[in-house]
């Protein structure tokens, strides 16, 4: 039996009037999801909520293995958000990022669309696993622009892919086998957009529970002004344990 511990938290931040992020944590099913919605009025929070509902529903009925199941679930989320937008003019143009982790035994499958991220922390190194589907990453960097320019570029918040915007969905998939005590972080860009990489690593490296670390990450974003909603899920793999240990 695998042992995954998890804690999730979402905060409105310091500027936004509402929280357009949604998240889902179910250690029993091994499913963890973060969505960062966008669109006018209530559209962003509707998109993120619908996307997570579709992922959870699809995963419950799926017989596919990890990566294939997540891709199927993301495609279902895309259809659900597009359908809702087509039926209500107020929701037109809504979309959401999506990053999900599916734990099965000692393997973790990850999928992402947009710029919400998954990180792995092994006790000393913090690695970004996912690749942002953003103008900055897919266009600006390929043009050779330096990081300082990209941080202030008018296109810096533009996504090149999101759930709900097009039937042609590009889902990035990853899988790995974590070592015992590995931490996995799923976050909306309300965290990594304002908190530097080394600060995130430093917080994950402190003593404390997953709840304490997650709350410290949110607090770091708020101390930096938190112009966006901040959502964090932390997972810890405690290694495989025998269900019937022999004595």
C-alpha positions as CSV (number, residue, x, y, z in Angstrom):
1,X,0.0,0.0,0.0
2,X,1.4,3.4,-0.9
3,X,1.3,6.2,1.6
4,X,0.6,9.7,0.3
5,X,-0.1,12.6,2.6
6,X,-1.6,15.8,1.2
7,X,-2.8,19.2,2.2
8,X,-4.5,21.9,0.0
9,X,-5.2,25.6,0.6
10,X,-6.5,28.4,-1.6
11,X,-6.5,32.2,-0.8
12,X,-8.0,35.2,-2.5
13,X,-4.8,37.1,-2.3
14,X,-4.4,40.8,-1.6
15,X,-6.0,42.4,-4.7
16,X,-8.7,40.2,-6.3
17,X,-12.4,40.6,-5.2
18,X,-13.1,36.9,-5.7
19,X,-11.2,33.6,-5.9
20,X,-11.2,32.1,-9.4
21,X,-8.9,29.2,-8.3
22,X,-10.4,25.8,-7.4
23,X,-8.6,22.7,-6.0
24,X,-9.4,19.0,-5.2
25,X,-7.6,16.7,-2.7
26,X,-8.4,13.0,-2.3
27,X,-5.5,11.0,-0.9
28,X,-7.7,7.9,-0.9
29,X,-8.2,8.0,-4.7
30,X,-4.7,9.4,-5.1
31,X,-6.1,12.4,-7.1
32,X,-5.0,16.0,-6.6
33,X,-6.0,18.9,-8.9
34,X,-5.4,22.7,-9.1
35,X,-7.3,25.0,-11.6
36,X,-6.8,28.7,-12.1
37,X,-9.8,30.2,-13.9
38,X,-10.1,33.3,-16.1
39,X,-12.8,35.3,-17.7
40,X,-15.0,38.3,-16.8
41,X,-17.3,38.5,-13.7
42,X,-17.9,35.0,-12.2
43,X,-16.7,33.2,-15.4
44,X,-13.2,32.3,-14.1
45,X,-14.4,30.6,-11.0
46,X,-17.1,28.8,-13.0
47,X,-14.5,27.5,-15.4
48,X,-12.2,26.2,-12.7
49,X,-15.0,24.6,-10.8
50,X,-16.5,22.9,-13.9
51,X,-13.1,21.6,-15.0
52,X,-12.3,20.0,-11.6
53,X,-15.8,18.5,-11.5
54,X,-15.3,16.9,-14.9
55,X,-11.8,15.6,-14.0
56,X,-13.1,14.0,-10.7
57,X,-16.1,12.5,-12.5
58,X,-14.1,11.1,-15.4
59,X,-11.4,9.7,-13.1
60,X,-14.0,7.9,-11.0
61,X,-15.3,6.0,-14.1
62,X,-12.0,5.5,-15.8
63,X,-10.3,2.1,-16.4
64,X,-7.3,3.7,-18.1
65,X,-3.8,3.7,-16.5
66,X,-2.5,7.0,-15.0
67,X,-1.4,9.2,-17.8
68,X,-4.1,8.1,-20.3
69,X,-6.8,8.5,-17.6
70,X,-5.6,12.1,-16.9
71,X,-5.6,13.0,-20.6
72,X,-9.1,11.6,-20.9
73,X,-10.2,13.6,-17.9
74,X,-8.6,16.9,-19.2
75,X,-10.4,16.4,-22.5
76,X,-13.7,15.9,-20.7
77,X,-13.0,19.1,-18.7
78,X,-12.3,21.0,-21.9
79,X,-15.6,19.8,-23.5
80,X,-17.6,20.7,-20.3
81,X,-16.2,24.2,-20.0
82,X,-16.7,24.9,-23.7
83,X,-20.3,23.6,-23.6
84,X,-21.2,25.8,-20.6
85,X,-19.6,28.9,-22.3
86,X,-21.6,28.3,-25.5
87,X,-24.9,28.2,-23.5
88,X,-24.4,31.4,-21.5
89,X,-23.2,34.7,-23.0
90,X,-21.9,35.9,-19.6
91,X,-19.5,32.9,-19.6
92,X,-18.2,33.4,-23.2
93,X,-14.4,33.2,-23.4
94,X,-14.0,31.6,-20.0
95,X,-11.2,29.2,-19.5
96,X,-8.9,27.7,-16.8
97,X,-5.5,26.2,-16.3
98,X,-5.3,22.7,-15.0
99,X,-2.6,20.7,-13.3
100,X,-3.3,17.2,-11.8
101,X,-1.4,14.5,-10.0
102,X,-2.6,10.8,-9.9
103,X,-0.8,8.5,-7.5
104,X,-0.9,4.8,-8.0
105,X,1.4,2.8,-5.8
106,X,4.9,4.3,-6.0
107,X,4.2,6.0,-9.4
108,X,2.9,9.6,-9.8
109,X,1.4,10.7,-13.1
110,X,1.1,14.4,-13.8
111,X,-0.7,16.4,-16.4
112,X,-0.9,20.1,-17.1
113,X,-2.6,22.6,-19.4
114,X,-1.7,26.3,-19.0
115,X,0.8,27.8,-16.5
116,X,-0.2,26.2,-13.2
117,X,2.7,24.0,-12.2
118,X,3.9,20.8,-10.5
119,X,7.3,20.8,-8.7
120,X,9.3,18.1,-7.0
121,X,11.4,18.8,-3.9
122,X,13.8,16.1,-2.8
123,X,15.1,17.7,0.4
124,X,17.6,19.9,-1.3
125,X,16.7,20.6,-5.0
126,X,13.4,22.1,-6.2
127,X,12.6,21.0,-9.8
128,X,9.8,22.4,-12.0
129,X,8.3,19.3,-13.7
130,X,5.7,20.9,-15.9
131,X,6.3,23.2,-18.8
132,X,4.2,26.5,-18.9
133,X,2.0,26.8,-21.9
134,X,2.4,30.6,-22.0
135,X,3.6,33.3,-24.3
136,X,6.6,33.9,-22.2
137,X,7.8,30.3,-22.3
138,X,6.8,29.3,-25.8
139,X,7.4,32.5,-27.7
140,X,9.4,35.0,-25.6
141,X,12.2,32.6,-24.6
142,X,12.4,31.1,-28.1
143,X,13.0,34.6,-29.4
144,X,15.9,34.9,-27.0
145,X,14.5,37.6,-24.8
146,X,16.2,38.0,-21.4
147,X,14.3,37.2,-18.1
148,X,14.2,40.8,-16.9
149,X,12.4,41.9,-20.1
150,X,10.0,38.9,-20.0
151,X,9.0,39.8,-16.4
152,X,7.6,43.2,-17.5
153,X,6.5,42.3,-21.1
154,X,2.8,43.2,-21.9
155,X,2.2,39.6,-23.1
156,X,3.6,38.0,-19.9
157,X,0.2,36.9,-18.7
158,X,-1.0,35.4,-22.0
159,X,-1.5,31.6,-22.1
160,X,-1.0,29.7,-25.3
161,X,-3.3,26.9,-24.1
162,X,-6.1,26.6,-21.6
163,X,-9.1,24.4,-20.8
164,X,-12.2,25.7,-22.5
165,X,-10.7,27.8,-25.3
166,X,-10.4,25.3,-28.2
167,X,-11.3,21.8,-29.1
168,X,-7.7,21.2,-30.0
169,X,-6.2,20.6,-26.6
170,X,-2.5,20.0,-26.0
171,X,-2.1,18.2,-22.6
172,X,1.5,17.8,-21.3
173,X,2.1,14.5,-19.4
174,X,4.8,13.4,-17.1
175,X,5.4,10.4,-14.7
176,X,8.0,9.5,-12.2
177,X,8.7,7.3,-9.2
178,X,9.4,9.5,-6.1
179,X,11.8,8.5,-3.4
180,X,10.5,8.3,0.2
181,X,9.9,11.8,1.8
182,X,9.8,13.5,-1.7
183,X,7.5,16.5,-1.7
184,X,5.3,17.4,-4.7
185,X,3.9,20.9,-5.0
186,X,1.0,21.8,-7.3
187,X,0.4,25.6,-7.5
188,X,-1.4,28.3,-9.4
189,X,0.7,31.1,-10.8
190,X,-0.5,33.3,-7.8
191,X,2.4,31.5,-6.0
192,X,5.2,31.1,-8.5
193,X,4.4,34.4,-10.3
194,X,5.5,36.4,-7.2
195,X,7.5,34.1,-5.0
196,X,11.1,33.3,-6.3
197,X,12.1,29.8,-6.9
198,X,14.7,29.7,-4.1
199,X,12.2,31.1,-1.6
200,X,9.8,28.3,-2.4
201,X,12.6,25.8,-2.0
202,X,13.6,27.3,1.4
203,X,10.0,27.1,2.7
204,X,9.7,23.5,1.6
205,X,13.0,22.7,3.3
206,X,11.8,24.0,6.7
207,X,10.7,21.7,9.5
208,X,7.0,21.4,9.9
209,X,3.8,19.7,8.6
210,X,2.5,19.9,5.1
211,X,-0.2,22.3,6.4
212,X,2.4,24.6,7.9
213,X,4.5,24.6,4.7
214,X,1.5,25.3,2.5
215,X,0.3,28.2,4.7
216,X,3.9,29.6,4.7
217,X,3.9,29.5,0.9
218,X,0.6,31.4,0.7
219,X,1.9,33.9,3.3
220,X,5.1,34.4,1.2
221,X,2.8,35.3,-1.8
222,X,0.8,37.7,0.3
223,X,3.9,39.3,1.6
224,X,4.9,39.9,-2.0
225,X,1.6,41.6,-2.7
226,X,-0.4,38.6,-4.0
227,X,-2.0,40.4,-7.0
228,X,-3.6,37.1,-7.9
229,X,-5.4,34.2,-6.1
230,X,-3.0,31.7,-4.6
231,X,-3.6,27.9,-4.5
232,X,-1.2,25.3,-3.2
233,X,-1.4,21.5,-2.8
234,X,1.5,19.7,-1.1
235,X,1.9,16.0,-1.3
236,X,4.4,13.8,0.5
237,X,5.3,10.3,-0.5
238,X,6.1,8.3,2.6
239,X,7.2,5.2,0.7
240,X,5.6,1.8,0.2
241,X,4.4,-0.1,3.2
242,X,3.3,-3.7,3.4
243,X,-0.4,-4.1,4.0
244,X,0.4,-7.4,5.9
245,X,3.8,-6.9,7.4
246,X,5.5,-10.2,8.5
247,X,7.0,-10.4,11.9
